[in-house]
Amino acid sequence: MKGKSPRLSSQELLEILSMSENATAIYTTDDIIIQTANDSMIQFWGKDRSVIGKPLEEAVPELQGQPYIEILKEVWRTGKTFEAKDAPAELSTGGKLQTYYFNFKYRAIPAASGDTYCILHTAVNVTENIKSRRRLEKTTDTLKQALDSAGMGTWSSDLISGVLTISKQSRLIHGLTDEKHLTLEESFKMIDLAQREMVAETIREAIKTGEAFEVEYLIHPLDDDKPKWLRSTGKAYYDQSGTPLSISGIILNITEQKQDEMRKNDFIGMVSHELKTPLTSLKGYVQLLNAKAKKENDAFAVNALSRVEIQVNKMGSMINGFLNLSRLESGKIHLSKQDFNLEELLAESIEEARLTATEYNITLHEGETIHIHADRDKVGQVISNLLSNAVKYSPRGKSIELFFKTVDNMAVISIKDEGMGIKPQDIDKLFERYSRIESKHTQNISGFGIGLYLCSEIVQRHEGKIWVESEKGKGSTFHFNLPLSLEQ
């Protein structure tokens, strides 16, 4: 309809305005006259109330050249409502033209005759939402590029539907085509059989506890590519009631790293084995010479050869440590479990330690009779290693105490020293492979950082755990627990 429509009364305008809770304006005639507008809409335009009664394109000249005036005229002619989301509009704020984004609706209000009576314009400023979304998209793209550059893939499993979503990089790692879809359970079939249950249990535990997890395992890709070693990390997510909804994480192909480790372990094992034979012969000759010197009452030779034997024993201990490490990581270390008296093993370990630690007071505190079910030799290695560390990191003349007791069907062994102690930030990495605490106090103490790692691995393979309580300058107490014998 061409021409002017009847002027609306204030009461009519109030009734129409009450239909919207958002920024609102009412336009009349096909010239799109601003009949009225609330404060929110006027603020959007960057104007004042002097715009009331003017055509929109004259009141807000910034809209000229943009599609909105023509859309309004089309709504007036047809009576059809127009709606849009995230629509950009150039508007003036403080004299500066800026782009804003709106969700808006132009709703034609009909008269009794059926012609358009007026247009109700409602709008919501969503500029900040759009900017936040774009920042998130940019961050996501940057993260994706970083993950792709690092050879990392992402994965996410909906725990309700079972649908597994994996990134392009993850598909390449697993040898999956774009058409191939898997559930989390189906993906486990690619994991090497020897490690499949371990990975599944790790993920089940992560879903149960809500804690982040990290696990390494071997897969056989679906495209028949060579087996690959992967490191997967992830975390479960829950709704407000605590129901697990999804679990997601990152996958990294660590095949090359694993192969390097295996080659290094093979080399360490080979060298350690070759060194052990001449060292055994050297120790035998030292013992023969020591016996001869004692027979001839050569005090100087006896003292010197005794010191040589101590150093040979230390070297032998290091070589054995490397051999054990090599066997452990190649899967060739086995546990031969039996029931035995724990106190007897502790007493034997102390007597052996006293031979080389004559300046220390090593004490075993008596307790209840405890029998454990474990590999006696391997547990002896753990005790000897912890005793050796207590000696190495304690000043001469200090006391080293051993305790044992039962707690929750486990035997707990504790070795307490009066040494230099450990800083809190160093405790978490204490049982990592090749980890050594570097300080001016430890720079002259020999070691390769494998002793505590071996202790930890041996204890864990017995389904026990190892931990430490320490305070810098006040000594340390190492604890580990082991299963009691079946008849304990």
C-alpha positions as CSV (number, residue, x, y, z in Angstrom):
1,M,0.0,0.0,0.0
2,K,1.4,3.4,-1.0
3,G,0.9,6.5,1.2
4,K,0.5,7.2,4.8
5,S,-1.2,5.0,7.4
6,P,-3.3,6.4,10.3
7,R,-1.3,7.9,13.1
8,L,-1.1,5.5,16.1
9,S,-2.2,6.6,19.5
10,S,0.1,6.4,22.5
11,Q,-1.9,3.6,24.0
12,E,-1.7,1.6,20.8
13,L,2.1,2.2,20.7
14,L,2.5,1.0,24.3
15,E,0.5,-2.1,23.6
16,I,2.7,-3.0,20.6
17,L,5.9,-2.2,22.4
18,S,4.8,-4.4,25.3
19,M,5.0,-7.4,22.8
20,S,8.8,-7.3,22.9
21,E,11.4,-7.4,25.8
22,N,14.3,-6.5,23.5
23,A,15.4,-3.4,21.7
24,T,12.3,-2.3,19.8
25,A,11.1,0.2,17.2
26,I,7.9,0.7,15.3
27,Y,7.8,1.9,11.7
28,T,4.8,3.2,9.7
29,T,4.2,3.9,6.0
30,D,6.3,2.5,3.2
31,D,8.8,5.4,3.9
32,I,9.6,3.5,7.1
33,I,8.9,6.3,9.4
34,I,10.2,5.8,13.0
35,Q,6.9,6.1,14.9
36,T,8.6,5.2,18.2
37,A,11.7,3.3,19.6
38,N,12.7,2.3,23.0
39,D,16.0,3.4,24.6
40,S,17.8,0.2,23.7
41,M,17.1,0.6,20.0
42,I,18.1,4.2,19.9
43,Q,21.3,3.3,21.7
44,F,22.0,0.6,19.0
45,W,21.7,3.3,16.4
46,G,24.0,5.7,18.3
47,K,21.4,8.5,18.2
48,D,19.0,10.4,20.5
49,R,15.2,10.7,20.6
50,S,15.2,13.4,17.9
51,V,15.1,10.6,15.3
52,I,11.4,9.9,16.3
53,G,9.1,10.8,13.4
54,K,11.9,10.7,10.7
55,P,12.3,8.1,8.0
56,L,14.8,5.5,9.1
57,E,17.3,6.1,6.2
58,E,17.3,9.8,7.1
59,A,17.6,9.3,10.9
60,V,20.3,6.6,10.6
61,P,22.1,7.5,7.4
62,E,24.7,4.8,8.0
63,L,22.2,2.3,6.9
64,Q,22.2,3.7,3.3
65,G,23.9,1.2,1.0
66,Q,23.1,-1.7,3.4
67,P,20.1,-4.0,2.7
68,Y,18.0,-3.3,5.7
69,I,15.9,-0.3,4.4
70,E,14.9,-2.3,1.3
71,I,14.1,-5.4,3.4
72,L,11.8,-3.2,5.6
73,K,10.0,-1.9,2.5
74,E,9.6,-5.4,1.2
75,V,8.0,-6.4,4.6
76,W,5.7,-3.4,4.4
77,R,4.6,-4.4,0.9
78,T,4.1,-8.1,1.4
79,G,3.2,-8.3,5.1
80,K,5.7,-11.2,5.5
81,T,7.9,-11.2,8.6
82,F,11.7,-11.2,8.0
83,E,14.1,-12.7,10.6
84,A,17.9,-13.0,10.6
85,K,20.6,-14.1,13.0
86,D,24.2,-12.9,13.4
87,A,23.5,-10.2,10.8
88,P,26.3,-7.5,10.4
89,A,25.3,-3.8,10.4
90,E,27.5,-0.8,10.1
91,L,26.5,1.8,12.7
92,S,28.1,4.9,14.2
93,T,29.3,5.0,17.7
94,G,31.0,8.2,19.0
95,G,31.3,9.4,15.4
96,K,33.2,6.2,14.4
97,L,31.6,3.7,12.0
98,Q,31.8,0.1,13.4
99,T,30.4,-3.3,12.6
100,Y,27.9,-4.8,15.0
101,Y,26.0,-8.1,14.8
102,F,22.3,-8.6,15.6
103,N,19.6,-11.2,15.8
104,F,16.6,-9.3,14.6
105,K,13.0,-9.6,13.4
106,Y,10.9,-7.3,11.2
107,R,7.3,-8.3,12.0
108,A,4.4,-6.9,9.9
109,I,1.4,-6.0,12.0
110,P,-1.8,-6.1,9.8
111,A,-4.7,-3.7,10.0
112,A,-8.3,-4.8,9.9
113,S,-8.3,-4.4,6.1
114,G,-5.4,-6.8,5.8
115,D,-2.9,-4.1,4.8
116,T,0.2,-3.6,6.8
117,Y,-0.6,-1.3,9.8
118,C,3.0,-1.0,11.1
119,I,6.3,-2.9,11.4
120,L,7.5,-4.1,14.7
121,H,11.4,-4.3,14.8
122,T,13.0,-6.2,17.6
123,A,16.8,-6.8,17.9
124,V,19.4,-8.3,20.2
125,N,23.0,-7.2,20.0
126,V,25.2,-10.4,19.7
127,T,28.4,-8.7,18.7
128,E,30.3,-10.0,21.8
129,N,29.1,-13.5,21.2
130,I,30.3,-13.4,17.5
131,K,33.7,-12.0,18.6
132,S,34.1,-14.6,21.3
133,R,33.1,-17.4,18.8
134,R,35.6,-16.1,16.3
135,R,38.4,-15.9,19.0
136,L,37.5,-19.5,19.9
137,E,37.6,-20.6,16.3
138,K,40.9,-18.9,15.8
139,T,42.3,-20.5,19.0
140,T,40.9,-23.9,17.9
141,D,42.4,-23.5,14.4
142,T,45.8,-22.6,15.9
143,L,45.6,-25.5,18.3
144,K,44.7,-27.9,15.4
145,Q,47.6,-26.6,13.3
146,A,50.0,-27.0,16.3
147,L,48.7,-30.6,16.9
148,D,49.0,-31.5,13.2
149,S,52.5,-30.0,13.1
150,A,53.5,-32.1,16.1
151,G,51.9,-35.2,14.6
152,M,49.3,-35.4,17.3
153,G,45.7,-36.5,16.7
154,T,42.6,-35.8,18.8
155,W,39.8,-38.2,19.7
156,S,36.5,-37.9,21.6
157,S,33.9,-40.6,22.5
158,D,30.3,-39.9,23.4
159,L,29.6,-42.3,26.2
160,I,25.9,-42.2,25.7
161,S,25.8,-43.1,22.0
162,G,29.2,-44.7,21.8
163,V,30.1,-42.6,18.7
164,L,33.9,-42.1,18.4
165,T,35.0,-38.9,16.7
166,I,38.7,-38.7,15.6
167,S,40.7,-36.1,13.8
168,K,42.3,-36.5,10.3
169,Q,45.7,-37.0,11.9
170,S,44.3,-39.8,14.2
171,R,42.8,-41.5,11.1
172,L,46.2,-41.4,9.4
173,I,47.8,-42.9,12.5
174,H,45.3,-45.8,12.7
175,G,45.0,-46.4,9.0
176,L,41.4,-45.4,8.8
177,T,39.6,-44.2,5.6
178,D,37.2,-41.2,5.8
179,E,34.2,-43.6,5.4
180,K,35.2,-45.9,8.3
181,H,33.4,-45.2,11.5
182,L,34.2,-46.9,14.9
183,T,33.0,-47.0,18.4
184,L,35.5,-46.7,21.3
185,E,35.0,-50.5,22.0
186,E,35.7,-51.3,18.3
187,S,38.9,-49.2,18.3
188,F,40.3,-51.4,21.0
189,K,40.6,-54.3,18.5
190,M,43.5,-52.4,16.9
191,I,45.4,-52.5,20.2
192,D,47.9,-55.4,20.5
193,L,46.3,-58.2,22.4
194,A,48.9,-58.2,25.2
195,Q,48.0,-54.6,26.1
196,R,44.3,-54.4,25.1
197,E,42.9,-55.1,28.6
198,M,45.4,-52.7,30.2
199,V,44.3,-49.8,28.0
200,A,40.6,-50.6,28.4
201,E,41.0,-50.8,32.2
202,T,42.9,-47.4,32.2
203,I,40.0,-45.8,30.4
204,R,37.4,-47.4,32.6
205,E,39.2,-46.1,35.6
206,A,39.5,-42.6,34.2
207,I,35.7,-42.6,33.6
208,K,35.1,-43.8,37.1
209,T,37.4,-41.4,38.9
210,G,37.3,-38.3,36.6
211,E,41.1,-38.1,36.7
212,A,43.3,-37.5,33.6
213,F,45.1,-40.5,32.3
214,E,48.2,-41.3,30.2
215,V,48.9,-44.7,28.6
216,E,51.4,-46.1,26.1
217,Y,50.4,-49.1,23.9
218,L,51.1,-50.9,20.6
219,I,48.5,-50.9,17.7
220,H,48.1,-52.7,14.4
221,P,46.7,-50.2,11.9
222,L,43.8,-51.2,9.7
223,D,45.7,-50.4,6.5
224,D,48.2,-53.2,7.4
225,D,50.9,-50.7,8.0
226,K,53.7,-51.6,10.4
227,P,52.7,-51.7,14.1
228,K,52.9,-48.3,15.9
229,W,53.5,-47.3,19.5
230,L,51.1,-44.6,20.7
231,R,50.8,-42.4,23.8
232,S,47.3,-41.5,24.6
233,T,46.1,-38.9,27.1
234,G,42.6,-38.0,28.1
235,K,39.9,-37.1,30.6
236,A,36.2,-37.8,31.1
237,Y,33.5,-35.1,31.3
238,Y,30.3,-35.2,33.3
239,D,26.9,-33.5,33.6
240,Q,25.7,-31.7,36.7
241,S,24.5,-34.9,38.3
242,G,27.9,-36.6,37.8
243,T,26.9,-38.9,34.9
244,P,29.8,-39.3,32.5
245,L,28.9,-37.9,29.1
246,S,32.2,-38.1,27.1
247,I,35.9,-38.8,27.2
248,S,38.4,-37.2,24.9
249,G,42.1,-36.7,24.5
250,I,45.2,-36.6,22.3
251,I,47.1,-39.3,20.6
252,L,50.8,-39.1,19.7
253,N,52.7,-41.6,17.5
254,I,55.9,-42.4,19.6
255,T,57.1,-45.4,17.5
256,E,60.4,-43.8,16.6
257,Q,61.0,-42.8,20.2
258,K,60.2,-46.4,21.4
259,Q,62.5,-47.9,18.8
260,D,65.3,-45.6,19.9
261,E,64.7,-46.7,23.5
262,M,64.7,-50.3,22.5
263,R,68.0,-49.9,20.6
264,K,69.5,-48.1,23.5
265,N,68.4,-50.8,25.9
266,D,69.8,-53.5,23.7
267,F,73.1,-51.6,23.6
268,I,73.1,-51.1,27.4
269,G,72.3,-54.7,27.9
270,M,75.0,-55.9,25.5
271,V,77.7,-53.6,27.0
272,S,76.7,-54.4,30.6
273,H,76.9,-58.1,29.8
274,E,80.3,-57.8,28.2
275,L,81.6,-55.7,31.2
276,K,80.3,-58.2,33.7
277,T,82.7,-61.0,32.7
278,P,86.0,-59.1,33.1
279,L,84.7,-57.5,36.3
280,T,83.9,-60.8,37.8
281,S,87.5,-62.0,37.0
282,L,88.9,-58.7,38.5
283,K,86.9,-59.2,41.7
284,G,88.2,-62.8,41.9
285,Y,91.8,-61.7,41.6
286,V,91.3,-58.9,44.1
287,Q,90.0,-61.4,46.6
288,L,92.9,-63.8,46.0
289,L,95.4,-60.9,46.5
290,N,93.5,-59.8,49.6
291,A,93.7,-63.3,51.1
292,K,97.4,-63.5,50.3
293,A,98.1,-60.1,51.9
294,K,96.2,-61.1,55.1
295,K,98.3,-64.3,55.2
296,E,101.5,-62.3,55.0
297,N,100.2,-59.7,57.5
298,D,100.7,-56.9,54.9
299,A,98.4,-54.3,56.5
300,F,98.8,-51.8,53.7
301,A,98.0,-54.2,50.9
302,V,95.0,-55.5,52.9
303,N,93.6,-52.0,53.3
304,A,94.3,-51.0,49.7
305,L,92.8,-54.2,48.3
306,S,89.7,-53.9,50.5
307,R,89.1,-50.4,49.1
308,V,89.6,-51.8,45.6
309,E,87.0,-54.5,46.3
310,I,84.5,-51.9,47.5
311,Q,84.9,-50.0,44.2
312,V,84.6,-53.2,42.2
313,N,81.4,-54.0,44.1
314,K,80.0,-50.6,43.3
315,M,80.8,-51.0,39.6
316,G,79.2,-54.5,39.7
317,S,76.1,-53.0,41.3
318,M,75.8,-50.3,38.5
319,I,76.3,-52.9,35.8
320,N,73.6,-55.1,37.4
321,G,71.3,-52.1,37.5
322,F,71.8,-51.5,33.8
323,L,71.2,-55.2,33.0
324,N,68.0,-55.2,35.1
325,L,66.9,-52.0,33.3
326,S,67.5,-53.6,29.9
327,R,65.7,-56.8,30.9
328,L,62.8,-54.8,32.4
329,E,62.1,-52.7,29.4
330,S,62.5,-55.5,26.9
331,G,60.0,-57.6,28.9
332,K,62.6,-60.2,29.8
333,I,62.5,-59.6,33.6
334,H,60.3,-62.2,35.3
335,L,59.1,-62.6,38.9
336,S,59.6,-65.9,40.7
337,K,57.2,-65.4,43.6
338,Q,57.3,-67.4,46.8
339,D,56.4,-67.0,50.5
340,F,59.3,-65.9,52.7
341,N,60.0,-64.2,56.0
342,L,60.4,-60.5,55.5
343,E,62.4,-59.8,58.6
344,E,65.1,-62.4,57.5
345,L,65.5,-60.7,54.1
346,L,65.8,-57.2,55.8
347,A,68.4,-58.6,58.2
348,E,70.4,-60.1,55.3
349,S,70.2,-56.8,53.4
350,I,71.5,-54.8,56.4
351,E,74.4,-57.2,57.0
352,E,75.4,-56.8,53.3
353,A,75.1,-53.0,53.5
354,R,77.2,-52.8,56.7
355,L,80.2,-54.3,54.9
356,T,80.6,-51.2,52.8
357,A,78.9,-48.6,55.1
358,T,80.9,-49.1,58.2
359,E,80.6,-45.5,59.3
360,Y,76.8,-45.6,59.5
361,N,74.5,-46.9,62.2
362,I,72.0,-49.2,60.4
363,T,69.3,-50.5,62.6
364,L,66.3,-52.9,62.0
365,H,63.4,-52.3,64.4
366,E,61.8,-55.6,65.3
367,G,58.1,-56.1,64.5
368,E,55.6,-58.8,64.1
369,T,56.5,-61.9,62.0
370,I,55.5,-61.1,58.5
371,H,55.5,-63.4,55.5
372,I,55.1,-62.0,52.0
373,H,54.5,-63.5,48.6
374,A,57.0,-62.0,46.2
375,D,60.2,-62.5,44.3
376,R,62.8,-62.6,47.1
377,D,65.8,-61.6,45.0
378,K,63.9,-58.7,43.4
379,V,62.6,-57.4,46.7
380,G,66.2,-57.7,48.1
381,Q,67.3,-55.5,45.2
382,V,64.8,-52.9,46.2
383,I,65.9,-52.9,49.8
384,S,69.6,-52.8,48.9
385,N,69.0,-50.0,46.5
386,L,67.1,-47.9,49.1
387,L,69.8,-48.6,51.7
388,S,72.5,-47.6,49.3
389,N,70.7,-44.3,48.5
390,A,70.3,-43.7,52.3
391,V,74.1,-44.1,52.7
392,K,75.0,-42.0,49.6
393,Y,72.8,-39.1,50.6
394,S,73.6,-39.0,54.4
395,P,76.6,-37.6,56.2
396,R,78.9,-40.1,57.8
397,G,78.0,-41.2,61.3
398,K,74.3,-40.7,60.8
399,S,71.6,-43.4,61.6
400,I,69.6,-45.3,59.1
401,E,66.5,-47.1,60.4
402,L,64.3,-49.8,58.9
403,F,60.7,-50.6,60.0
404,F,58.2,-53.1,58.8
405,K,54.5,-53.6,59.6
406,T,51.2,-54.7,58.1
407,V,48.5,-52.3,56.8
408,D,45.4,-53.4,55.0
409,N,46.7,-56.8,54.1
410,M,49.9,-55.4,52.8
411,A,53.4,-55.4,54.3
412,V,54.8,-51.9,54.5
413,I,58.6,-51.5,54.6
414,S,60.1,-48.1,55.6
415,I,63.7,-46.9,55.4
416,K,64.5,-43.7,57.2
417,D,67.7,-41.6,56.9
418,E,69.0,-38.4,58.3
419,G,70.4,-37.1,55.0
420,M,70.0,-34.0,53.0
421,G,66.3,-34.5,52.2
422,I,64.4,-33.8,49.0
423,K,62.7,-30.6,47.8
424,P,58.9,-30.9,47.2
425,Q,59.3,-30.0,43.5
426,D,61.7,-32.9,43.0
427,I,59.6,-35.6,44.7
428,D,57.2,-36.1,41.8
429,K,60.0,-37.0,39.3
430,L,62.0,-39.0,41.8
431,F,61.0,-42.4,40.4
432,E,61.4,-41.5,36.7
433,R,64.0,-43.2,34.6
434,Y,67.4,-41.4,34.5
435,S,66.1,-38.8,36.9
436,R,68.7,-37.3,39.2
437,I,68.4,-34.5,41.7
438,E,71.1,-32.0,40.7
439,S,72.5,-29.7,43.3
440,K,75.9,-28.7,44.8
441,H,75.4,-31.4,47.3
442,T,74.8,-34.2,44.8
443,Q,77.3,-33.3,42.0
444,N,80.0,-35.5,43.5
445,I,77.6,-38.5,44.2
446,S,77.8,-41.2,41.6
447,G,74.8,-42.6,39.9
448,F,72.8,-42.7,36.6
449,G,69.2,-42.2,38.0
450,I,68.0,-45.7,37.4
451,G,68.0,-47.2,40.9
452,L,64.7,-45.7,42.1
453,Y,63.1,-46.2,38.7
454,L,63.9,-49.9,39.0
455,C,62.7,-50.0,42.6
456,S,59.4,-48.5,41.4
457,E,59.0,-50.9,38.5
458,I,59.7,-54.0,40.6
459,V,57.3,-52.9,43.4
460,Q,54.5,-52.0,40.8
461,R,55.0,-55.4,39.2
462,H,54.3,-56.9,42.6
463,E,51.0,-54.9,42.7
464,G,52.5,-52.6,45.4
465,K,53.4,-49.0,45.5
466,I,56.4,-46.9,46.5
467,W,56.5,-43.4,47.9
468,V,58.6,-41.0,49.9
469,E,58.2,-38.5,52.8
470,S,60.9,-35.9,52.9
471,E,61.9,-32.5,54.0
472,K,64.9,-30.6,52.8
473,G,67.7,-30.8,55.3
474,K,65.8,-33.2,57.6
475,G,66.2,-36.5,55.9
476,S,63.8,-38.8,54.0
477,T,61.7,-41.9,54.6
478,F,61.1,-44.2,51.7
479,H,58.1,-46.6,52.0
480,F,56.9,-49.4,49.8
481,N,54.3,-52.1,50.3
482,L,54.0,-55.7,49.0
483,P,51.2,-58.3,49.2
484,L,51.3,-60.6,52.2
485,S,51.6,-64.3,51.7
486,L,48.5,-66.2,51.0
487,E,48.6,-67.9,54.4
488,Q,49.6,-64.7,56.4
